[in-house]
């Protein structure tokens, strides 16, 4: 599915050139959940951003090749990269609130991906159901705005009635009445095909009340719901590979387990390849089939999860495993491999 050969990436800084990746080799097969582990700064995320050409302006790929289903995309055009991002490879970022656009509703953000990668299916659904393609004729603000207007009106209605000034509450009663009338008149107007596909994408990631969430802004959702929206966006383009860049770091433990289980379920349903980037070896043990250990811009060891945990060969891998807290034992400091010599 994805093959990275001798990948080298540099960052140009005021203090000179930083070699972030120094010859990374990685192969992820079809339908495989592959873990990439290492400490912060080892080059895990940079590897993926290099593959998808999502590096900042200071970063550049200076060597190596990136193959996607046999196609060399190392020097792919921007148009081809747009097709790959979301259409062939979906990505889940570490912090969903930072990755989602704060001034666009969930419906608009997932809709962009669907229009870019699934436009023919949208039109096919619209023709089949005889409904609008992109935009419904309904008008409604986001749930947060609707709630604020309703709460504002009810508060003033209650206040004026308590003060015995019923006349002053009439404008607010009119607004509330118009909102209910609008909902009644629009109840039979169908959603657009694009809206239905957005709702379906949110339903697939097991979000409650997907229709309401589709009209919400990111800040109106919890961290776990935001991450599920990110997963829905990554899957909306029918990508066959998913890159999850530390998808559970910003979430509490119970939500972490739900998100990981969701990724595993979707991987089985869609037979997707998954590259899971994490520094948590516990997550790797529960989720992945194969794992590569990264240190200072290089892959120092790669094997099945079972063999890595039972028979680690590299000293850095053993140091990582020893650093896992055990009962009655404090967390150990991971030593510098450079001070330890060879394997």
TATA-V676109 format. One record per backbone hydrogen bond with DSSP energy under -0.5 kcal/mol. CO is the residue of the C=O (numbers start at 1). NH is the residue of the N-H. If there is no record, write none. Layout:
BEGIN
co->CO nh->NH
co->CO nh->NH
END
This chain:
BEGIN
co->1 nh->69
co->2 nh->28
co->3 nh->5
co->3 nh->67
co->4 nh->6
co->4 nh->26
co->5 nh->65
co->7 nh->23
co->7 nh->24
co->8 nh->62
co->8 nh->63
co->9 nh->20
co->9 nh->21
co->10 nh->60
co->11 nh->13
co->11 nh->18
co->13 nh->16
co->16 nh->13
co->17 nh->19
co->18 nh->11
co->18 nh->20
co->21 nh->9
co->24 nh->7
co->26 nh->4
co->27 nh->29
co->28 nh->2
co->29 nh->32
co->32 nh->34
co->32 nh->274
co->33 nh->289
co->33 nh->290
co->34 nh->276
co->35 nh->292
co->36 nh->278
co->37 nh->294
co->39 nh->42
co->42 nh->297
co->43 nh->47
co->44 nh->48
co->45 nh->49
co->46 nh->50
co->47 nh->51
co->48 nh->52
co->49 nh->54
co->50 nh->53
co->56 nh->59
co->58 nh->12
co->60 nh->10
co->60 nh->62
co->63 nh->8
co->65 nh->5
co->66 nh->73
co->66 nh->74
co->67 nh->3
co->67 nh->69
co->68 nh->71
co->71 nh->68
co->71 nh->73
co->73 nh->76
co->77 nh->81
co->78 nh->82
co->79 nh->83
co->80 nh->84
co->81 nh->85
co->83 nh->87
co->84 nh->86
co->84 nh->88
co->84 nh->89
co->88 nh->240
co->88 nh->241
co->89 nh->86
co->90 nh->243
co->91 nh->93
co->92 nh->245
co->94 nh->96
co->94 nh->250
co->95 nh->99
co->96 nh->100
co->100 nh->102
co->101 nh->104
co->104 nh->218
co->105 nh->109
co->106 nh->110
co->107 nh->111
co->108 nh->112
co->109 nh->113
co->110 nh->114
co->111 nh->115
co->112 nh->116
co->113 nh->117
co->114 nh->118
co->118 nh->122
co->119 nh->123
co->120 nh->124
co->121 nh->125
co->122 nh->126
co->123 nh->127
co->124 nh->128
co->125 nh->129
co->126 nh->130
co->126 nh->131
co->132 nh->193
co->133 nh->194
co->142 nh->146
co->143 nh->147
co->144 nh->148
co->145 nh->149
co->146 nh->150
co->147 nh->151
co->148 nh->152
co->149 nh->153
co->150 nh->154
co->151 nh->155
co->152 nh->156
co->153 nh->157
co->154 nh->158
co->155 nh->159
co->156 nh->160
co->157 nh->161
co->158 nh->162
co->159 nh->163
co->160 nh->165
co->161 nh->164
co->164 nh->166
co->165 nh->168
co->165 nh->169
co->166 nh->169
co->167 nh->170
co->169 nh->173
co->170 nh->174
co->171 nh->175
co->172 nh->176
co->173 nh->177
co->174 nh->178
co->175 nh->179
co->176 nh->180
co->177 nh->181
co->178 nh->182
co->179 nh->183
co->180 nh->184
co->181 nh->185
co->182 nh->186
co->184 nh->187
co->186 nh->189
co->192 nh->196
co->193 nh->197
co->194 nh->198
co->195 nh->199
co->196 nh->200
co->197 nh->201
co->198 nh->202
co->199 nh->203
co->200 nh->204
co->201 nh->205
co->202 nh->207
co->203 nh->206
co->207 nh->210
co->209 nh->212
co->209 nh->213
co->210 nh->214
co->211 nh->215
co->212 nh->215
co->213 nh->216
co->214 nh->107
co->216 nh->106
co->217 nh->220
co->218 nh->221
co->222 nh->226
co->223 nh->227
co->224 nh->228
co->225 nh->229
co->226 nh->230
co->227 nh->231
co->228 nh->232
co->229 nh->233
co->230 nh->234
co->231 nh->235
co->232 nh->236
co->233 nh->237
co->234 nh->239
co->235 nh->238
co->240 nh->273
co->241 nh->90
co->242 nh->244
co->242 nh->275
co->243 nh->92
co->243 nh->245
co->244 nh->246
co->244 nh->277
co->246 nh->249
co->248 nh->251
co->252 nh->256
co->253 nh->257
co->254 nh->258
co->255 nh->259
co->256 nh->260
co->257 nh->261
co->258 nh->262
co->259 nh->263
co->260 nh->264
co->261 nh->265
co->262 nh->266
co->263 nh->267
co->264 nh->268
co->265 nh->269
co->266 nh->270
co->267 nh->271
co->267 nh->272
co->273 nh->242
co->274 nh->34
co->274 nh->276
co->275 nh->244
co->275 nh->277
co->276 nh->36
co->276 nh->278
co->277 nh->246
co->278 nh->38
co->279 nh->281
co->280 nh->284
co->281 nh->285
co->282 nh->286
co->283 nh->287
co->284 nh->288
co->289 nh->305
co->290 nh->35
co->291 nh->303
co->292 nh->37
co->292 nh->294
co->293 nh->300
co->293 nh->301
co->295 nh->298
co->297 nh->22
co->298 nh->295
co->298 nh->300
co->301 nh->293
co->303 nh->291
co->304 nh->308
co->305 nh->309
co->306 nh->310
co->307 nh->311
co->314 nh->318
co->315 nh->319
co->316 nh->320
co->317 nh->321
co->318 nh->322
co->319 nh->323
co->321 nh->324
co->326 nh->329
co->329 nh->326
co->333 nh->335
co->336 nh->339
co->337 nh->340
co->337 nh->341
END
